[in-house]
Amino acid sequence: MASAIRREHDLLGERDVPGQALWGIHTLRAIENFPLRSESVGSFPELIRAIGLVKKAAALSNMNLGLLPREIGIAIASACDRVISGELDGQFPVSLIQGGAGTSTNMNANEVIANVALESLGHARGTYHVLHPNEHVNLGQSTNDVYPTALKLAAIMATDSLLVALQKLKKAFAGKALEFDHIVKIGRTQLQDAVPMTLGQEFSTYEVMIKEDMARLREAMVHLHEINLGATAIGTGLNAHPRYAALARESLENLTGLPLTTAPNLVEATQDCGSFVLLSGTLKRTAIKLSKICNDLRLLSSGPRAGLAEISLPPRQAGSSIMPGKVNPVIPEFVNQIAFEIIGNDMTISMAAEAGQLQLNAFEPIIASSLFRGISHLKVAVESLTEYCVSGITAREQHLRSLAEDSIGLITVFSPIIGYAEASAIAAEAQASGGTVLDLIVTHGLLSADEAHRVLASCFLRTAAGT
């Protein structure tokens, strides 16, 4: 049984640490200094897993180099496995946003891994003369190479998860495009009637937009595979074995299955946050495109009687505390707001990346917080949009055809036949009188009724066929 408290010491003196805690004095001070407990490191499982992988790769490499006694190395690696599994997420209470360039996160991990390893060897927590967080768990490392490497791995994992969600949304839009491919409607530019198209064509654009953004995200992820593990403090590799960087990368590659490379210039890589800026910008692009799609869905479903009302979204909840029967497009609104958040996050990440000085950027914690929160929130938003909205969208087919047949935009179909000037005059008269383009063309003797209907039918058929 662990004691109620244990006493640990550091540079600043001694403190009592809760006996049940796997973390130690450095973590205790970080908890006190950065009291944003609602967004702890443990709230981001990809980051915990990534840190565990980095620490395990370091332990295996140092053991292979003969720098870490085998018994100690195996105990540390085993402790890392428990971190990687997610079993110990609750032992990472430090705020993700913190001063010190991520040192508190690194030390939190060092202390947890050390104490788990100590217990596996039959020793009490805090008996650091046997196995020390710095001397053994952090051997050959610095926060300045461990932390950014872990952030990159975590970003890859989180983005992979987002891509799975986007793939399902893309498939849902593809299904709707096929379902609606025969439904003719009027297209719009600048919210004004334009020319006929199909609802399927409209929905197919959403599929393509998502597919393109998935490709851009994958391209941005490529740059996350370049790591600076082995750089130690500023990129010179001080206090690490000359072969450590190569061995650590190889070990990490084997553990993750990712094609990792060591940055060619570790001094540059230790201070550069460009890969995070690129991923953030690409995430923002994705969020903007999704928000635009949701704007369309809200507009197309507006009404149900005083709006466009071309499609119906699945009703999810009552929309008003005062207006009976009102149902709002809550899922697209949810996605819109997540997009606004990500746009703001991108500005934060840009400012943080710019604010670095000399050999290190001290603001990677806020980059991590903004990036991981945004990816996580967007994944949830995409899943909600797929399951609770897109999959249940229905079309008001007769209403769509009626709007198309009544639209002044149809005059464009007849313009090559009757001439631009006559077409403009017909459009103006239709607007003023409320008559239809088709009737006015016949009334003015520009085409017979049969000719006019054949032209219109041919247009609708070509549109439905996608030609």
C-alpha positions as CSV (number, residue, x, y, z in Angstrom):
1,M,0.0,0.0,0.0
2,A,1.3,3.4,-0.9
3,S,1.6,5.9,1.9
4,A,-0.7,8.9,2.1
5,I,2.1,11.2,1.1
6,R,5.8,11.0,0.1
7,R,8.4,13.7,0.1
8,E,10.3,14.6,-3.0
9,H,12.8,17.3,-3.7
10,D,14.0,19.3,-6.7
11,L,15.9,22.5,-7.5
12,L,13.6,24.7,-5.5
13,G,13.3,22.5,-2.4
14,E,11.1,19.8,-0.9
15,R,7.4,19.1,-1.3
16,D,4.9,16.5,-0.2
17,V,3.4,14.5,-3.1
18,P,0.2,12.4,-2.8
19,G,1.3,8.9,-2.2
20,Q,-1.1,7.4,-4.7
21,A,0.2,9.7,-7.5
22,L,2.5,8.2,-10.0
23,W,3.7,11.7,-10.9
24,G,6.1,13.6,-8.7
25,I,7.3,17.0,-7.6
26,H,7.8,18.6,-11.0
27,T,4.2,17.7,-12.0
28,L,3.0,19.0,-8.6
29,R,4.5,22.4,-9.3
30,A,3.1,22.4,-12.8
31,I,-0.4,21.7,-11.5
32,E,-0.1,24.7,-9.2
33,N,1.5,27.0,-11.8
34,F,-0.8,26.3,-14.7
35,P,-4.3,25.7,-13.2
36,L,-6.2,24.9,-16.5
37,R,-7.2,21.5,-15.3
38,S,-10.1,21.2,-17.8
39,E,-7.6,20.8,-20.6
40,S,-5.0,18.5,-19.2
41,V,-2.4,16.6,-21.2
42,G,-4.3,13.5,-20.2
43,S,-7.3,14.8,-22.1
44,F,-5.5,14.2,-25.4
45,P,-4.9,10.4,-25.7
46,E,-3.0,10.7,-28.9
47,L,-0.4,12.9,-27.2
48,I,-0.1,10.5,-24.3
49,R,0.4,7.6,-26.6
50,A,3.0,9.5,-28.6
51,I,5.0,10.4,-25.5
52,G,5.0,6.8,-24.4
53,L,6.3,5.7,-27.8
54,V,9.1,8.3,-27.8
55,K,10.1,7.3,-24.3
56,K,10.1,3.6,-25.2
57,A,12.2,4.2,-28.3
58,A,14.7,6.2,-26.2
59,A,14.9,3.5,-23.6
60,L,15.4,0.7,-26.2
61,S,18.1,2.7,-28.0
62,N,20.0,3.6,-24.8
63,M,19.8,0.0,-23.7
64,N,21.2,-1.2,-27.0
65,L,24.0,1.3,-26.7
66,G,24.9,-0.1,-23.3
67,L,24.0,3.2,-21.6
68,L,21.0,1.9,-19.7
69,P,21.3,-1.3,-17.6
70,R,19.1,-4.0,-19.1
71,E,16.9,-4.5,-16.1
72,I,16.3,-0.8,-15.9
73,G,15.7,-0.4,-19.6
74,I,13.2,-3.3,-19.7
75,A,11.3,-1.9,-16.7
76,I,11.1,1.6,-18.4
77,A,10.0,0.1,-21.7
78,S,7.3,-2.0,-19.9
79,A,6.1,1.2,-18.1
80,C,5.9,3.0,-21.5
81,D,3.7,0.2,-22.8
82,R,1.2,1.0,-20.0
83,V,1.4,4.7,-21.0
84,I,0.9,3.8,-24.7
85,S,-2.2,1.7,-23.8
86,G,-4.0,4.6,-22.3
87,E,-4.2,2.9,-18.9
88,L,-2.4,5.9,-17.2
89,D,-4.0,8.9,-18.9
90,G,-5.4,10.0,-15.5
91,Q,-1.8,10.4,-14.3
92,F,-1.2,13.3,-16.7
93,P,-3.0,16.2,-14.9
94,V,-0.8,19.0,-16.2
95,S,-2.4,21.7,-18.3
96,L,-1.5,21.3,-21.9
97,I,-1.1,25.1,-22.0
98,Q,2.0,25.7,-19.9
99,G,5.1,27.8,-19.6
100,G,8.5,26.1,-20.1
101,A,8.2,24.9,-23.7
102,G,6.6,21.6,-22.7
103,T,9.1,20.7,-19.9
104,S,6.2,20.1,-17.5
105,T,4.7,17.6,-19.9
106,N,8.0,15.8,-20.4
107,M,8.7,15.7,-16.7
108,N,5.2,14.4,-15.9
109,A,5.9,11.6,-18.3
110,N,9.4,10.9,-16.8
111,E,8.0,10.8,-13.3
112,V,5.0,8.5,-14.2
113,I,7.2,6.1,-16.2
114,A,9.9,6.1,-13.4
115,N,7.4,5.2,-10.7
116,V,5.6,2.6,-12.7
117,A,9.0,1.0,-13.5
118,L,10.1,1.2,-9.9
119,E,7.0,-0.7,-8.7
120,S,7.6,-3.3,-11.3
121,L,11.1,-3.8,-9.9
122,G,9.7,-4.1,-6.3
123,H,10.6,-0.6,-5.1
124,A,8.4,2.1,-3.7
125,R,7.3,5.2,-5.6
126,G,9.8,8.0,-5.3
127,T,12.9,5.8,-4.7
128,Y,14.7,7.6,-7.4
129,H,18.2,6.6,-6.3
130,V,17.3,3.2,-8.0
131,L,15.6,4.6,-11.1
132,H,15.5,8.3,-11.7
133,P,13.1,10.3,-14.0
134,N,16.0,12.4,-15.4
135,E,19.0,10.1,-15.2
136,H,17.3,7.0,-16.6
137,V,13.9,7.8,-18.2
138,N,15.1,11.0,-19.8
139,L,18.6,9.7,-20.7
140,G,20.0,11.2,-23.9
141,Q,16.9,13.5,-24.2
142,S,15.7,17.0,-23.8
143,T,12.1,18.3,-23.7
144,N,13.2,20.2,-26.8
145,D,13.5,17.0,-28.9
146,V,11.0,14.7,-27.1
147,Y,8.1,17.2,-27.0
148,P,8.1,18.3,-30.7
149,T,8.6,14.7,-31.8
150,A,5.7,13.6,-29.7
151,L,3.5,16.4,-31.0
152,K,4.2,15.3,-34.6
153,L,3.3,11.7,-33.8
154,A,0.2,12.8,-32.0
155,A,-0.8,15.1,-34.9
156,I,-0.4,12.2,-37.4
157,M,-2.6,9.9,-35.2
158,A,-5.3,12.6,-34.7
159,T,-5.4,13.6,-38.4
160,D,-5.6,9.9,-39.4
161,S,-8.7,9.7,-37.2
162,L,-10.1,12.8,-38.8
163,L,-9.5,11.4,-42.3
164,V,-11.5,8.3,-41.4
165,A,-14.5,10.5,-40.4
166,L,-14.1,12.6,-43.6
167,Q,-14.1,9.5,-45.8
168,K,-17.4,8.5,-44.3
169,L,-18.8,12.0,-45.0
170,K,-17.5,11.9,-48.5
171,K,-19.2,8.5,-49.0
172,A,-22.5,9.9,-47.6
173,F,-22.4,12.8,-50.1
174,A,-21.6,10.5,-53.0
175,G,-24.6,8.4,-52.0
176,K,-26.9,11.5,-52.1
177,A,-25.4,12.6,-55.4
178,L,-26.4,9.3,-56.9
179,E,-29.8,9.3,-55.3
180,F,-30.5,12.9,-56.6
181,D,-28.9,12.6,-60.0
182,H,-32.2,12.7,-61.9
183,I,-33.7,15.6,-60.0
184,V,-33.6,18.8,-62.1
185,K,-33.4,22.2,-60.3
186,I,-32.3,25.7,-60.9
187,G,-28.8,26.6,-60.1
188,R,-27.9,30.0,-58.6
189,T,-25.1,32.5,-58.7
190,Q,-25.0,35.4,-56.3
191,L,-28.2,34.0,-54.9
192,Q,-30.0,34.8,-58.2
193,D,-31.5,32.3,-60.6
194,A,-28.9,31.0,-63.0
195,V,-29.3,27.9,-65.2
196,P,-30.7,24.3,-64.7
197,M,-28.6,21.6,-63.0
198,T,-29.4,18.5,-61.0
199,L,-29.5,18.2,-57.3
200,G,-27.1,15.3,-57.8
201,Q,-24.6,17.6,-59.4
202,E,-24.9,20.0,-56.5
203,F,-24.2,17.2,-54.0
204,S,-21.4,15.7,-56.0
205,T,-19.5,18.9,-55.6
206,Y,-19.5,18.4,-51.8
207,E,-18.1,14.9,-52.3
208,V,-15.3,16.4,-54.5
209,M,-14.5,19.2,-52.1
210,I,-14.1,16.7,-49.2
211,K,-11.9,14.4,-51.4
212,E,-9.6,17.3,-52.3
213,D,-9.3,18.4,-48.7
214,M,-8.4,14.9,-47.6
215,A,-5.6,14.9,-50.2
216,R,-4.3,18.2,-48.9
217,L,-4.3,17.0,-45.3
218,R,-2.3,13.9,-46.3
219,E,0.2,16.2,-48.1
220,A,0.5,18.3,-45.0
221,M,1.0,15.2,-42.8
222,V,4.1,14.2,-44.8
223,H,6.1,17.0,-43.2
224,L,5.2,15.7,-39.7
225,H,7.3,12.6,-40.4
226,E,10.6,14.6,-40.1
227,I,11.6,14.5,-36.4
228,N,14.4,16.0,-34.3
229,L,14.8,13.2,-31.8
230,G,18.4,13.1,-30.7
231,A,18.8,16.9,-31.0
232,T,18.7,17.3,-27.2
233,A,18.7,20.9,-26.0
234,I,19.2,23.1,-29.1
235,G,20.0,20.6,-31.9
236,T,23.7,19.9,-31.2
237,G,23.0,16.5,-29.7
238,L,24.8,17.4,-26.4
239,N,24.8,14.6,-23.8
240,A,23.5,12.0,-26.3
241,H,25.5,9.1,-27.8
242,P,26.7,9.8,-31.4
243,R,24.6,6.9,-32.6
244,Y,21.6,7.7,-30.5
245,A,19.6,9.8,-32.9
246,A,19.8,7.2,-35.7
247,L,18.9,4.3,-33.3
248,A,16.1,6.3,-31.6
249,R,14.5,7.1,-35.0
250,E,14.8,3.5,-36.1
251,S,13.2,2.3,-32.9
252,L,10.4,4.8,-33.1
253,E,9.8,3.9,-36.7
254,N,9.5,0.2,-35.7
255,L,7.2,1.0,-32.9
256,T,4.9,3.2,-34.9
257,G,5.1,1.7,-38.4
258,L,5.6,5.3,-39.7
259,P,8.3,6.2,-42.3
260,L,10.2,8.7,-40.1
261,T,13.3,10.6,-41.0
262,T,15.8,12.6,-38.8
263,A,15.9,16.2,-39.8
264,P,19.1,17.0,-41.8
265,N,19.8,20.1,-39.6
266,L,18.7,19.4,-36.0
267,V,19.5,23.0,-34.9
268,E,17.0,24.3,-37.5
269,A,14.5,21.6,-36.7
270,T,14.5,22.2,-33.0
271,Q,13.3,25.8,-33.4
272,D,11.0,25.4,-36.5
273,C,7.3,25.0,-36.1
274,G,6.5,25.2,-39.8
275,S,5.0,21.7,-40.1
276,F,2.4,22.6,-37.5
277,V,1.6,25.9,-39.3
278,L,1.1,24.0,-42.5
279,L,-1.1,21.4,-40.9
280,S,-3.1,24.1,-39.2
281,G,-3.6,26.0,-42.4
282,T,-4.8,22.9,-44.2
283,L,-7.1,22.1,-41.3
284,K,-8.5,25.6,-41.6
285,R,-9.0,25.1,-45.3
286,T,-11.0,21.9,-44.6
287,A,-13.1,23.7,-41.9
288,I,-13.8,26.6,-44.3
289,K,-15.0,24.2,-47.0
290,L,-17.2,22.2,-44.6
291,S,-18.6,25.5,-43.3
292,K,-19.5,26.5,-46.8
293,I,-21.2,23.2,-47.4
294,C,-23.2,23.7,-44.2
295,N,-24.2,27.2,-45.3
296,D,-25.6,25.7,-48.5
297,L,-27.5,23.0,-46.6
298,R,-29.0,25.6,-44.3
299,L,-30.0,27.8,-47.3
300,L,-31.4,24.9,-49.4
301,S,-33.5,23.7,-46.5
302,S,-34.6,27.1,-45.4
303,G,-38.4,27.5,-44.8
304,P,-40.1,25.2,-44.7
305,R,-42.6,27.5,-46.5
306,A,-41.0,30.9,-46.7
307,G,-37.6,29.8,-47.8
308,L,-36.0,27.8,-50.6
309,A,-37.2,24.5,-49.1
310,E,-35.5,22.5,-51.8
311,I,-34.3,19.8,-49.4
312,S,-35.3,18.7,-46.0
313,L,-32.8,18.0,-43.2
314,P,-33.6,15.3,-40.6
315,P,-35.3,17.0,-37.7
316,R,-33.1,16.6,-34.6
317,Q,-34.8,18.7,-31.9
318,A,-37.4,21.3,-31.2
319,G,-36.1,24.7,-32.4
320,S,-37.8,27.3,-30.2
321,S,-39.0,27.9,-26.6
322,I,-41.7,30.2,-28.0
323,M,-42.5,29.2,-31.6
324,P,-44.3,25.8,-31.6
325,G,-43.3,23.5,-34.5
326,K,-40.1,25.3,-35.4
327,V,-37.2,23.0,-36.2
328,N,-33.7,24.4,-36.8
329,P,-30.7,23.1,-38.8
330,V,-28.8,22.5,-35.6
331,I,-26.2,20.1,-37.1
332,P,-24.9,22.4,-39.8
333,E,-24.9,25.2,-37.3
334,F,-22.8,23.0,-35.0
335,V,-20.3,22.4,-37.8
336,N,-20.2,26.1,-38.7
337,Q,-19.2,27.0,-35.2
338,I,-16.5,24.4,-35.0
339,A,-15.2,25.9,-38.3
340,F,-15.1,29.4,-36.7
341,E,-13.1,28.0,-33.8
342,I,-10.6,26.3,-36.1
343,I,-10.1,29.6,-38.0
344,G,-9.3,31.3,-34.7
345,N,-7.0,28.4,-33.7
346,D,-5.1,28.9,-36.9
347,M,-4.4,32.5,-36.0
348,T,-3.2,31.4,-32.5
349,I,-0.9,28.8,-34.0
350,S,0.5,31.3,-36.5
351,M,1.2,33.8,-33.8
352,A,2.8,31.2,-31.6
353,A,5.1,29.9,-34.4
354,E,6.1,33.5,-35.2
355,A,6.9,34.3,-31.6
356,G,9.8,31.8,-31.2
357,Q,13.2,33.2,-30.6
358,L,16.7,31.9,-31.5
359,Q,17.2,28.1,-30.9
360,L,13.8,27.2,-29.5
361,N,10.1,28.1,-29.7
362,A,8.7,28.2,-26.2
363,F,5.1,28.3,-27.4
364,E,4.6,24.8,-28.7
365,P,2.2,24.0,-25.8
366,I,-0.4,26.5,-27.2
367,I,0.2,25.2,-30.7
368,A,-0.5,21.7,-29.4
369,S,-3.6,22.8,-27.5
370,S,-5.0,24.7,-30.5
371,L,-4.2,22.0,-33.0
372,F,-5.3,19.0,-31.2
373,R,-8.5,20.6,-29.9
374,G,-9.3,21.7,-33.4
375,I,-8.7,18.3,-35.0
376,S,-10.7,16.6,-32.2
377,H,-13.6,19.0,-32.5
378,L,-13.7,18.8,-36.3
379,K,-13.7,15.0,-36.2
380,V,-16.8,15.1,-33.9
381,A,-18.4,17.7,-36.1
382,V,-17.8,15.7,-39.3
383,E,-19.2,12.5,-37.6
384,S,-22.3,14.4,-36.5
385,L,-22.8,15.9,-40.0
386,T,-22.6,12.5,-41.6
387,E,-24.8,10.5,-39.1
388,Y,-27.3,13.1,-38.1
389,C,-27.7,15.2,-41.2
390,V,-26.4,14.2,-44.6
391,S,-27.5,10.5,-44.4
392,G,-31.1,11.6,-43.8
393,I,-31.5,14.4,-46.3
394,T,-34.5,14.2,-48.6
395,A,-35.3,16.1,-51.7
396,R,-38.6,18.0,-52.5
397,E,-38.5,16.8,-56.1
398,Q,-41.8,18.3,-57.4
399,H,-41.0,21.7,-55.8
400,L,-37.5,21.7,-57.3
401,R,-38.9,21.0,-60.8
402,S,-41.6,23.7,-60.4
403,L,-39.0,26.3,-59.4
404,A,-36.8,25.3,-62.4
405,E,-39.7,25.6,-64.9
406,D,-40.8,28.9,-63.4
407,S,-37.3,30.4,-63.2
408,I,-36.4,33.4,-65.4
409,G,-32.9,31.8,-65.5
410,L,-34.4,29.4,-68.2
411,I,-34.0,32.2,-70.7
412,T,-30.4,31.3,-71.0
413,V,-31.4,28.0,-72.5
414,F,-33.3,29.8,-75.3
415,S,-30.7,32.6,-75.8
416,P,-28.7,30.7,-78.6
417,I,-32.0,30.1,-80.5
418,I,-33.8,33.5,-80.2
419,G,-30.8,35.8,-79.7
420,Y,-29.4,37.6,-76.7
421,A,-31.4,40.8,-77.3
422,E,-34.8,39.0,-77.6
423,A,-33.9,36.8,-74.6
424,S,-33.1,39.9,-72.5
425,A,-36.4,41.5,-73.4
426,I,-38.3,38.3,-72.5
427,A,-36.5,38.1,-69.2
428,A,-37.4,41.7,-68.3
429,E,-41.0,41.1,-69.3
430,A,-41.2,37.9,-67.3
431,Q,-39.8,39.7,-64.3
432,A,-42.3,42.6,-64.6
433,S,-45.4,40.6,-65.4
434,G,-44.8,37.5,-63.4
435,G,-45.3,35.3,-66.5
436,T,-43.1,32.4,-67.4
437,V,-40.3,32.5,-69.9
438,L,-41.8,29.6,-71.8
439,D,-45.2,31.2,-72.2
440,L,-43.8,34.6,-73.3
441,I,-41.5,33.0,-75.9
442,V,-44.6,31.3,-77.4
443,T,-46.8,34.4,-77.0
444,H,-44.3,36.6,-78.9
445,G,-44.1,34.0,-81.7
446,L,-40.4,33.4,-81.2
447,L,-41.0,29.6,-81.0
448,S,-44.1,27.4,-81.3
449,A,-45.3,25.7,-78.1
450,D,-44.0,22.4,-79.3
451,E,-40.6,23.8,-80.2
452,A,-40.3,25.6,-76.8
453,H,-41.3,22.5,-74.9
454,R,-38.8,20.3,-76.9
455,V,-36.0,22.8,-76.2
456,L,-36.8,22.8,-72.5
457,A,-37.2,19.0,-72.3
458,S,-34.0,18.5,-74.1
459,C,-32.2,20.8,-71.7
460,F,-33.6,19.0,-68.7
461,L,-32.6,15.6,-70.1
462,R,-29.1,16.8,-70.9
463,T,-28.8,18.3,-67.4
464,A,-30.0,15.1,-65.8
465,A,-27.6,13.1,-67.9
466,G,-24.8,15.4,-66.9
467,T,-24.0,16.6,-70.4
